[in-house]
Each structure stands twice: as structure tokens, then as C-alpha cells.
Amino acid sequence: MNLLIATLMFTLLCWPTTALSEREGANNLSYEFSQFDDHYTFHGSFYTVAEPEDLLHILFDFEHLTNFVTSPDSIVLVRKEKNCYEVCYTYRKLLLENKFTYRKTLIRERQKIIFELIASEQRDPTFPKVLSSSGYYEIKPDGQGYRVIYLEKVRIESRLPNRVSYLMAKKEAVKFLQGLKKYVERTCY
């Protein structure tokens, strides 16, 4: 019996081509998180009665970004243009640090903000190596209000077993979406 449990645990944690997916919805917040090999996709949304212009401002404005993205140790505006800017997120652990620079672009007529990883410096060998990342925020009419949609696709190279990477990434993605929803509610209501 112990051999069966050990085999099952090894398979769940280490199988190289694991396809995992979870879907959940509650409190006007829903998400789906999936993984196949080194590709992770997070698709989440929440309902709000806030006005689309207010939502675009919150989702795009750098000053708001620093209030709802709380995982990095620092967030620095690198370059700014009319409907586009570059931002660097830094994560520190002891003397090691990782930096990720993203470009965010506002497409006002589509009520959409797209983002993509344009550079990274990854010096911490324990941190999963981000190979690519892109996604968007989008605002869609939904009944008497609007649905804020967030999608991110990430490709990582991790030294951790697939199941551990999956659980860690899912936890951070859900935490981000919940924090964003709370920030929108606090700011707009």
C-alpha cells in the first residue's frame, strides 16, 4: 500500500507532461487556472458596477498599479508614452533579485489593456525562470454592470516538480485577482 501511495505522489509531483486545470466561481469572482508542461494560463474575472472609464483608469494608471500589485518588493516606472508604459517589477530574497520589465498598452476603444514581458534579469536560481508572459485586462458589459476580465499566459522553466509549481502559481494568481477586485471596490464605491 505504501508503494502505491509513493508511486501516486511521485506521479502527481513529477510527471513531466501533466495537464492540470481548475475552475472556480464564487462571490462574483471566477477563474480557471491550467497548466500543460511549462505553459500556465490564468483566466479570471469579476463583476462590478464601476464605470468603464474608472476601471480603465485603475487598470492602466501606474499609480493604481502600485496599490493592487503587492507581490513585488518594488515597482518602478521605466518609460511612459501616451497610451503605453514600461514598468519593472523587482523581487528580492536575501542578496538575490529578479527583475521583470513589462510593457502595458491601453486600447481605449476596445476597453482593453494588453501587457507583455519585454525583459528579465533572473539571478535567483530557486525562482522559476520566466521564459515568456503576456495577457490582457478587458472590460465587458454584464447585466447592470461590467465584468473585468484578466488573462495571463506564462511559460516558465522550473526546478520544482510540476504539481508544486502549479500550486504556487495558482495561489499567486488567485491572490492577485482577489486583491484587484477588493481594490476596485474600495476605490470606486
C-alpha positions as CSV (number, residue, x, y, z in Angstrom):
1,M,0.0,0.0,0.0
2,N,2.8,2.4,0.9
3,L,4.4,1.7,-2.5
4,L,1.1,2.6,-4.2
5,I,0.9,5.9,-2.3
6,A,4.5,6.7,-3.0
7,T,4.0,6.0,-6.7
8,L,0.9,8.1,-6.9
9,M,2.6,11.0,-5.1
10,F,5.7,10.8,-7.4
11,T,3.4,10.8,-10.5
12,L,1.4,13.8,-9.2
13,L,4.5,15.8,-8.4
14,C,6.9,14.9,-11.1
15,W,5.1,13.8,-14.3
16,P,6.7,16.0,-17.0
17,T,3.6,16.4,-19.2
18,T,1.0,17.0,-16.6
19,A,-2.1,18.8,-17.8
20,L,-3.9,20.3,-14.8
21,S,-6.9,22.6,-14.8
22,E,-9.1,24.0,-12.1
23,R,-12.2,26.2,-12.3
24,E,-13.9,28.0,-9.5
25,G,-16.5,30.7,-9.1
26,A,-17.9,32.5,-6.1
27,N,-18.7,35.9,-4.8
28,N,-18.9,37.3,-8.4
29,L,-15.3,36.2,-8.9
30,S,-14.5,33.3,-11.2
31,Y,-11.3,31.8,-12.5
32,E,-9.7,29.0,-14.4
33,F,-6.1,28.0,-14.0
34,S,-4.5,25.5,-16.2
35,Q,-1.1,24.0,-16.9
36,F,0.4,21.9,-19.6
37,D,4.1,21.2,-19.3
38,D,5.7,24.6,-18.8
39,H,2.7,26.7,-20.0
40,Y,0.4,28.2,-17.4
41,T,-2.8,30.1,-18.2
42,F,-4.9,32.1,-15.8
43,H,-8.3,33.4,-16.9
44,G,-10.2,35.2,-14.2
45,S,-13.0,37.7,-14.0
46,F,-15.2,39.6,-11.5
47,Y,-18.4,41.6,-11.7
48,T,-18.5,45.3,-10.8
49,V,-20.9,48.2,-11.1
50,A,-18.0,50.7,-11.5
51,E,-18.0,52.8,-14.7
52,P,-15.7,51.6,-17.6
53,E,-13.7,54.8,-17.7
54,D,-13.0,54.4,-13.9
55,L,-12.0,50.8,-14.5
56,L,-9.7,51.6,-17.4
57,H,-8.0,54.3,-15.2
58,I,-7.5,51.9,-12.3
59,L,-6.2,49.0,-14.5
60,F,-3.9,51.2,-16.6
61,D,-2.7,54.0,-14.4
62,F,0.8,53.4,-12.9
63,E,-0.2,54.9,-9.5
64,H,-3.1,52.5,-9.1
65,L,-0.9,49.6,-10.3
66,T,1.4,50.1,-7.2
67,N,-1.7,49.7,-5.0
68,F,-3.1,46.4,-6.3
69,V,0.1,44.6,-7.3
70,T,1.6,43.7,-4.0
71,S,3.9,40.7,-4.5
72,P,7.0,42.5,-5.8
73,D,9.4,44.3,-3.5
74,S,9.4,47.3,-5.8
75,I,7.6,48.6,-8.9
76,V,9.3,51.2,-11.0
77,L,8.0,53.2,-13.9
78,V,10.8,52.8,-16.6
79,R,9.3,54.7,-19.6
80,K,5.9,56.4,-20.3
81,E,4.2,57.4,-23.5
82,K,0.6,58.5,-24.2
83,N,-1.1,55.0,-24.1
84,C,1.8,52.8,-23.2
85,Y,4.4,52.5,-20.5
86,E,7.1,50.1,-19.3
87,V,7.3,49.0,-15.7
88,C,9.9,47.0,-13.8
89,Y,8.9,44.6,-11.0
90,T,11.7,43.5,-8.6
91,Y,11.6,40.6,-6.3
92,R,14.3,40.2,-3.7
93,K,15.4,37.3,-1.5
94,L,18.4,37.9,0.7
95,L,21.1,39.2,-1.7
96,L,19.5,37.8,-4.9
97,E,17.0,39.6,-7.0
98,N,14.9,39.1,-10.1
99,K,13.6,41.9,-12.4
100,F,10.8,41.7,-14.9
101,T,10.0,44.5,-17.3
102,Y,6.6,44.6,-18.9
103,R,5.0,46.9,-21.5
104,K,1.4,47.9,-20.8
105,T,-0.6,49.3,-23.7
106,L,-4.1,50.9,-23.4
107,I,-6.5,50.3,-26.3
108,R,-9.3,52.5,-25.1
109,E,-11.8,51.9,-28.0
110,R,-11.8,48.2,-27.1
111,Q,-11.7,48.8,-23.3
112,K,-8.6,46.6,-23.1
113,I,-5.1,46.8,-21.7
114,I,-2.5,44.4,-23.0
115,F,0.8,43.5,-21.4
116,E,3.8,41.6,-22.3
117,L,7.2,40.7,-20.7
118,I,9.9,42.5,-22.7
119,A,12.9,41.9,-20.5
120,S,14.0,39.9,-17.5
121,E,17.1,39.5,-15.2
122,Q,16.8,36.4,-13.1
123,R,19.6,35.8,-10.7
124,D,17.9,33.7,-8.1
125,P,18.3,30.1,-9.1
126,T,15.4,29.0,-6.8
127,F,12.9,31.3,-8.5
128,P,11.2,29.7,-11.6
129,K,12.7,31.1,-14.8
130,V,10.0,33.1,-16.7
131,L,10.5,32.4,-20.4
132,S,7.5,34.5,-21.6
133,S,4.5,36.2,-20.3
134,S,1.6,38.1,-21.9
135,G,-2.0,38.8,-21.4
136,Y,-4.7,41.5,-21.0
137,Y,-7.3,43.1,-18.9
138,E,-10.7,43.7,-20.6
139,I,-14.0,45.3,-19.6
140,K,-17.2,43.8,-20.9
141,P,-20.9,44.8,-20.2
142,D,-22.6,42.3,-18.0
143,G,-26.2,42.9,-16.9
144,Q,-26.4,46.1,-14.9
145,G,-22.7,46.4,-14.6
146,Y,-19.4,45.2,-16.1
147,R,-17.1,42.2,-16.0
148,V,-13.4,42.8,-15.6
149,I,-11.6,40.0,-17.4
150,Y,-7.9,39.2,-16.7
151,L,-6.0,36.7,-18.8
152,E,-2.3,35.8,-18.5
153,K,-0.2,33.2,-20.3
154,V,3.2,32.4,-18.8
155,R,5.8,29.9,-19.9
156,I,8.3,29.0,-17.1
157,E,11.2,26.8,-16.6
158,S,11.1,25.5,-13.1
159,R,13.3,23.2,-11.0
160,L,10.3,22.3,-8.9
161,P,8.1,19.4,-9.7
162,N,5.1,20.3,-11.9
163,R,2.5,19.9,-9.2
164,V,4.4,22.2,-6.8
165,S,4.9,24.9,-9.5
166,Y,1.2,24.6,-10.4
167,L,0.0,25.1,-6.8
168,M,2.4,28.1,-6.2
169,A,1.4,29.8,-9.5
170,K,-2.3,29.2,-8.9
171,K,-2.1,30.6,-5.4
172,E,-0.4,33.8,-6.6
173,A,-2.8,34.3,-9.5
174,V,-5.9,33.9,-7.3
175,K,-4.5,36.2,-4.7
176,F,-3.8,38.8,-7.3
177,L,-7.4,38.7,-8.7
178,Q,-8.9,38.8,-5.3
179,G,-6.7,41.8,-4.4
180,L,-7.6,43.6,-7.7
181,K,-11.4,43.1,-7.0
182,K,-11.1,44.4,-3.5
183,Y,-9.1,47.4,-4.7
184,V,-11.7,48.2,-7.4
185,E,-14.5,48.0,-4.8
186,R,-12.6,50.2,-2.3
187,T,-11.7,52.8,-5.0
188,C,-15.0,53.0,-6.9
189,Y,-17.7,52.5,-4.4
